């Protein structure tokens, strides 16, 4: 399905910014081409997140007027569906990350990985698995840090 939204593209300092009129977010770039590509990426990310979580799509408004000096309206469109998101099964993600299938579910609930369920199958985005692999987490449980204690000197200890 094609999703089309308007963004305001405007100068900010020595760069350009683009903000969508109908949902939160902002991207910056050095040229119109760069900020336009980033606006399309922001739109794709927003739509894919909503598709994965069955969230309602923002209502698109058209004919918006720029509110910043030197601003122009940029129209961005993407073709997106939940089936087009680059994913692997939760079992495949567990194998790649060297963790259990149950741990993958925990990581999705904690927001460490992104994914969704379709019927009885769970899917994890390839992007979130790669991000986790790149972060090189240490194996095992994180250590609890002991608070440092300050030892008081006593008069007898100084002698």
C-alpha contacts under 8 A as a table, 3 or more apart, distances in Angstrom:
res1	aa1	res2	aa2	distance
1	X	79	X	5.35
1	X	80	X	5.60
1	X	81	X	6.26
2	X	77	X	6.61
2	X	78	X	5.54
2	X	79	X	4.27
2	X	80	X	6.37
3	X	47	X	7.99
3	X	77	X	5.44
3	X	78	X	5.40
3	X	79	X	6.26
3	X	80	X	7.29
4	X	60	X	7.20
4	X	75	X	6.98
4	X	76	X	5.64
4	X	77	X	4.19
4	X	78	X	6.64
5	X	20	X	7.24
5	X	21	X	7.72
5	X	22	X	7.36
5	X	60	X	5.70
5	X	61	X	7.17
5	X	62	X	7.58
5	X	75	X	5.88
5	X	76	X	5.57
5	X	77	X	6.53
6	X	20	X	5.99
6	X	21	X	6.11
6	X	22	X	7.67
6	X	60	X	7.73
6	X	61	X	7.33
6	X	62	X	6.65
6	X	64	X	7.50
6	X	73	X	6.46
6	X	74	X	5.64
6	X	75	X	4.53
6	X	76	X	6.24
7	X	18	X	6.01
7	X	19	X	5.19
7	X	20	X	4.04
7	X	21	X	5.66
7	X	39	X	7.66
7	X	73	X	5.73
7	X	74	X	5.01
7	X	75	X	6.23
7	X	76	X	7.37
8	X	17	X	7.94
8	X	18	X	5.31
8	X	19	X	5.29
8	X	20	X	6.28
8	X	21	X	7.03
8	X	66	X	5.92
8	X	67	X	7.99
8	X	71	X	6.30
8	X	72	X	5.73
8	X	73	X	4.74
8	X	74	X	5.99
9	X	16	X	6.85
9	X	17	X	5.60
9	X	18	X	4.27
9	X	19	X	6.72
9	X	35	X	7.99
9	X	71	X	5.46
9	X	72	X	5.31
9	X	73	X	6.09
9	X	74	X	6.35
10	X	16	X	5.59
10	X	17	X	5.43
10	X	18	X	6.43
10	X	68	X	6.44
10	X	69	X	7.24
10	X	70	X	5.90
10	X	71	X	4.11
10	X	72	X	6.40
11	X	14	X	7.34
11	X	15	X	5.95
11	X	16	X	4.37
11	X	17	X	6.19
11	X	69	X	7.86
11	X	70	X	6.63
11	X	71	X	6.96
12	X	15	X	5.38
12	X	16	X	5.39
12	X	17	X	6.37
13	X	16	X	7.72
14	X	30	X	7.56
15	X	28	X	6.85
15	X	29	X	5.82
15	X	30	X	4.82
15	X	31	X	7.24
16	X	28	X	5.54
16	X	29	X	5.34
16	X	30	X	5.94
16	X	31	X	6.69
16	X	32	X	7.20
16	X	35	X	6.76
17	X	26	X	6.77
17	X	27	X	5.57
17	X	28	X	4.33
17	X	29	X	6.46
17	X	35	X	6.66
18	X	26	X	5.64
18	X	27	X	5.37
18	X	28	X	6.45
18	X	35	X	6.59
18	X	36	X	7.64
18	X	39	X	6.47
19	X	24	X	7.68
19	X	25	X	6.06
19	X	26	X	4.60
19	X	27	X	6.73
19	X	39	X	7.72
20	X	23	X	5.90
20	X	24	X	6.79
20	X	25	X	6.68
20	X	26	X	7.15
21	X	24	X	7.99
21	X	61	X	7.58
21	X	64	X	7.58
22	X	58	X	6.23
22	X	59	X	6.72
22	X	60	X	6.11
22	X	61	X	6.85
23	X	58	X	6.55
25	X	42	X	7.53
26	X	39	X	7.82
27	X	35	X	6.59
27	X	38	X	6.19
27	X	39	X	6.31
27	X	42	X	7.59
28	X	35	X	5.71
28	X	38	X	7.55
29	X	32	X	7.39
29	X	34	X	5.45
29	X	35	X	4.58
29	X	38	X	7.74
30	X	34	X	6.50
30	X	35	X	7.06
31	X	34	X	5.21
31	X	35	X	6.21
32	X	35	X	5.31
32	X	36	X	5.88
33	X	36	X	5.12
33	X	37	X	6.23
34	X	37	X	5.23
34	X	38	X	6.28
35	X	38	X	4.97
35	X	39	X	6.04
36	X	39	X	4.99
36	X	40	X	6.33
36	X	74	X	7.77
37	X	40	X	5.19
37	X	41	X	6.30
38	X	41	X	4.93
38	X	42	X	6.11
39	X	42	X	5.02
39	X	43	X	6.15
39	X	76	X	7.36
40	X	43	X	5.01
40	X	44	X	6.14
40	X	76	X	6.00
40	X	77	X	7.19
40	X	78	X	7.26
41	X	44	X	5.06
41	X	45	X	6.13
42	X	45	X	5.16
42	X	46	X	6.13
43	X	46	X	5.14
43	X	47	X	6.14
43	X	76	X	7.72
43	X	78	X	7.58
44	X	47	X	5.24
44	X	48	X	5.96
44	X	78	X	6.61
44	X	80	X	7.32
45	X	48	X	5.21
45	X	49	X	6.05
46	X	49	X	5.29
46	X	50	X	6.35
47	X	50	X	5.16
47	X	51	X	6.12
47	X	57	X	7.18
47	X	80	X	7.33
48	X	51	X	4.95
48	X	52	X	6.08
48	X	80	X	7.09
48	X	81	X	7.32
48	X	82	X	6.82
48	X	85	X	7.22
49	X	52	X	5.22
49	X	53	X	6.24
50	X	53	X	5.25
50	X	54	X	5.72
50	X	55	X	4.66
50	X	56	X	6.62
50	X	57	X	6.63
51	X	54	X	5.14
51	X	55	X	6.45
51	X	81	X	7.05
51	X	82	X	5.77
52	X	55	X	7.83
52	X	82	X	6.37
52	X	115	X	6.74
52	X	116	X	5.31
52	X	117	X	8.00
53	X	116	X	6.62
61	X	64	X	7.11
64	X	73	X	7.41
65	X	72	X	7.97
65	X	73	X	7.19
66	X	69	X	7.85
66	X	71	X	5.29
66	X	72	X	5.82
66	X	73	X	6.39
67	X	71	X	6.89
68	X	71	X	5.19
80	X	84	X	6.44
80	X	85	X	7.84
81	X	84	X	5.28
81	X	85	X	6.97
82	X	85	X	5.56
85	X	125	X	7.20
86	X	125	X	5.91
86	X	126	X	5.85
86	X	127	X	7.70
87	X	123	X	5.95
87	X	124	X	5.32
87	X	125	X	4.23
87	X	126	X	5.00
88	X	92	X	6.12
88	X	93	X	6.49
88	X	123	X	5.57
88	X	124	X	5.48
88	X	125	X	6.41
88	X	126	X	6.29
89	X	92	X	5.16
89	X	93	X	6.28
89	X	121	X	7.38
89	X	122	X	5.93
89	X	123	X	4.49
89	X	124	X	6.02
90	X	93	X	4.97
90	X	94	X	6.13
90	X	101	X	6.49
90	X	104	X	6.57
90	X	105	X	7.87
90	X	122	X	5.52
90	X	123	X	5.39
90	X	124	X	5.82
91	X	94	X	5.03
91	X	95	X	6.31
91	X	101	X	5.73
92	X	95	X	5.10
92	X	96	X	6.23
93	X	96	X	5.09
93	X	97	X	6.06
93	X	104	X	7.32
93	X	124	X	6.87
93	X	129	X	6.71
94	X	97	X	5.22
94	X	98	X	5.73
94	X	99	X	5.00
94	X	100	X	5.53
94	X	101	X	5.41
94	X	103	X	7.70
94	X	104	X	6.11
95	X	98	X	5.09
95	X	99	X	6.57
95	X	100	X	7.69
97	X	129	X	7.53
97	X	132	X	7.99
97	X	133	X	6.90
99	X	103	X	6.21
99	X	104	X	7.19
100	X	103	X	5.11
100	X	104	X	6.58
101	X	104	X	5.13
101	X	105	X	6.66
102	X	105	X	5.17
102	X	106	X	6.44
103	X	106	X	4.94
103	X	107	X	6.11
104	X	107	X	5.01
104	X	108	X	6.24
104	X	113	X	7.72
105	X	108	X	5.17
105	X	109	X	6.28
106	X	109	X	5.11
106	X	110	X	6.10
107	X	110	X	5.01
107	X	111	X	6.14
107	X	112	X	5.02
107	X	113	X	5.57
108	X	111	X	5.10
108	X	112	X	5.83
108	X	113	X	4.69
108	X	114	X	5.68
108	X	115	X	6.44
109	X	112	X	7.70
110	X	113	X	7.71
111	X	114	X	6.52
112	X	128	X	7.68
112	X	132	X	7.67
113	X	124	X	7.02
113	X	125	X	7.56
113	X	128	X	5.22
113	X	129	X	6.62
113	X	132	X	7.59
114	X	124	X	5.76
114	X	125	X	5.76
114	X	128	X	5.86
115	X	122	X	7.18
115	X	123	X	5.35
115	X	124	X	4.09
115	X	125	X	5.67
116	X	122	X	5.85
116	X	123	X	5.46
116	X	124	X	6.67
117	X	120	X	6.87
117	X	121	X	5.69
117	X	122	X	4.31
117	X	123	X	6.11
118	X	121	X	5.42
118	X	122	X	6.30
118	X	123	X	7.71
124	X	128	X	7.39
124	X	129	X	7.36
125	X	128	X	5.45
125	X	129	X	6.55
126	X	129	X	5.13
126	X	130	X	6.11
127	X	130	X	5.16
127	X	131	X	6.10
128	X	131	X	4.94
128	X	132	X	6.17
129	X	132	X	5.11
129	X	133	X	6.21
130	X	133	X	4.97
130	X	134	X	6.08
131	X	134	X	5.10
131	X	135	X	6.28
132	X	135	X	5.16
132	X	136	X	6.84
132	X	137	X	7.50
133	X	136	X	5.50
133	X	137	X	7.62
153	X	157	X	6.41
153	X	158	X	7.19
154	X	157	X	5.25
154	X	158	X	6.68
155	X	158	X	5.40
155	X	159	X	7.01
156	X	159	X	5.57
